[in-house]
């Protein structure tokens, strides 16, 4: 009987627990109180429109969110609530600056499926023990949710929100649609999956400046409103429901604030107005044309600011000219406003990115500017305020930019075919033949790394890592086997292959196309070798050495031709020096040839991986070569590295050869062949020149700094070298005093 009562009691207990679970489940699925209505926005420093400090509006006040227990799931909820596809990352500790006012949320726990951040469990609105040093930030996916419709929960505070639209475009009228680039037209935004026009009633020049900037144009100008008024009367216009309020410094229209709702009048919004039209001024390098290509490249005059080390159009390390010498900019306080001043100054639009930490390679020379502060409307970066004391600022902190540039259609006239990935393949060009456009190949005769660089830049694929003169292993489109371009010679600064010198209608390609077509392999990064000019200047001296002690060097052709007939007891006079070659780029410098083709040098007891790596020469003041070092081949290795970087390459024991990023290869003055044979020259003034990688065998991000020149005086007994500097390190008027400094005269090209 007792056992039966116990069993009955247990059954009743289980039944009670089941009922309780069902009640709890019902309560959980039907919340007793709806989530409070909040509004979100992104704010803060150094940001794009899709990233920033998370700010929340509630109870008539804007505040922030604490980073305690915040997660990527919470970031997804924030981004989707703002109309973006999802989150890319989130950041604690006030990365985007400290906010103000209340800290509305703390200890937020989101599953990622919530429709609003207010639905996520937390301590409750306004309940926190955080400080603004813990304000959380997010980085959203730049793509917006298709058809996303912004609905303000707090309609009286719409003006504080970023403009939330899916896309923005400039739609040219029919007569201008064939212009390249398109510089003028109606401004349209995609909202809720539909293209809508903006009302010009409250449109300002600052708004137009932002639109032009995001499309790659440095400024805006006036235009003839007549044709646009006529068109707007003939067509049915669908207006966006809000005006736009920009400061002029935003990099995208989506970074501007939403203005007031557009007043409705009858069946139309925008009473007394018309759709917004902008007319932009392109940089000189992007002058509009009715043809989709360019016959020649624009070469800018000597500027005060330049970009170096960038792979693609409109990007690079920022360098400034001061007192005739080029130097870099420190990244302290570097932001999109200052970056946009640089971009507009150079004929691009606003900046897409303000890069820090020497991400586009490290420069040489002084750091000219530190803690730059720009208002955004300066004509040059040199007009911005900055701290003239660059204390504790090294080249590891060099600032860079990526700029918006106009849609030139470059990528539509060139393609890579047959490669294993999108970064390599046979180069195929769209050319006009017999009145129609056809795809064809490029003749590979004299095709080299410099031409390959232009191809990779044109396609937006970065730097060239290799240039190929045979592509039989890449099965391209058979219909495109015919040669449509030959005799291609590029300087390396061109934006498209069509801007390079090449044959016209009369092609000349002895080997033909097909397997002998030009090919490329592209890479996002490249090395950059720079010779330390100061080390050369400090270590130069003369040595008289008997011929019998130079047999090994003579075998390696390190002496002038007169040594071939010299007596063994005769004396050779050698100009000796040390060379210290740094790799300041973004990837390791590796020899072009593999182990199988390295040459063993018995005299020096090691393999030489490059047959031509440096040239040492003495020239007259008019640029005529009078003596040369014949430093034909090299063994590449890491002699020393910056702190924290390990050596990777060593010549001994048939080791891997190269120069690691942040390391340098030193050839001391007392090593064989580290000289110029000056036995036959007469006393006088000369130019002493060193050229690295003279035949462009290995791709680099910058070739202008591969050449070093010094002024040199020889009195028959002693020699002095002075004013040593690297190519491109001084202003053009100073460089002009050194013949051939900007162009590599020793090159086989």
Secondary structure by P-SEA (a helix, b strand, c coil): caaaaaaaaaaaaaaaaaaaaaaaaaaaacccccccbbbbbbbbccccccccccccccccccbbbbcccccaaaaaaaaaaaccccccccccccccccccccccccccccccccccccccccccccccccccccbbbbcccccccccbbbbbccccccccccccccbbbbbbcccccccccccccbbbbbcccbbbbbbcccccaaaaaaaaaaacccccccccaaaaaaaaaacccccccbbbbbcccccccccccccccccccccccccccccbbbbbbbcccccccccccccbbbbbcccccccccccccccccbbbbcccccbbbbcccccaaaaaaaaaaaccccccccccccccccccccccccccccccccccccccccccccccccccbbbbbbbbbccccccccccccccccccccccccccccccbbbbbbcccccccaaaaaaaaaaacccccccccccccccccccccccccccccccccccccccccccccccccccccccccbbbbccccbbbbbbcaaaaaaaccbbbbbcccccaaaaaacccccccccccccbbbbbbcbbbbbbccccbbbbbcccccccccccccccccccccccccccccccccccccccccbbbbbbccccccccccccccccccccccccbbbbbcccccccccccccccbbbbbbbbbcccccccccccccccbbbbbbbbcccbbbbccccccccccaaaaaacccccccccccc
